[in-house]
Amino acid sequence: MFGLGWPEVAIIVVVAVVIFGPKKIPELGSALGKTLRGFKEELKTPSEDTNPEE
């Protein structure tokens, strides 16, 4: 995953829990998921005002 091994991922998770707290992590994950879904949907069906062909 992004060139990171399991020890690095574990350290990142521990730091995230220390900084944000265990109750805030699910909210952050949910917000990140919604954002990524929005980007993915926009890439599949771009809106009319962002059409570079005009």
Beta strands, then each sheet from edge to edge (+ up, - down):
end
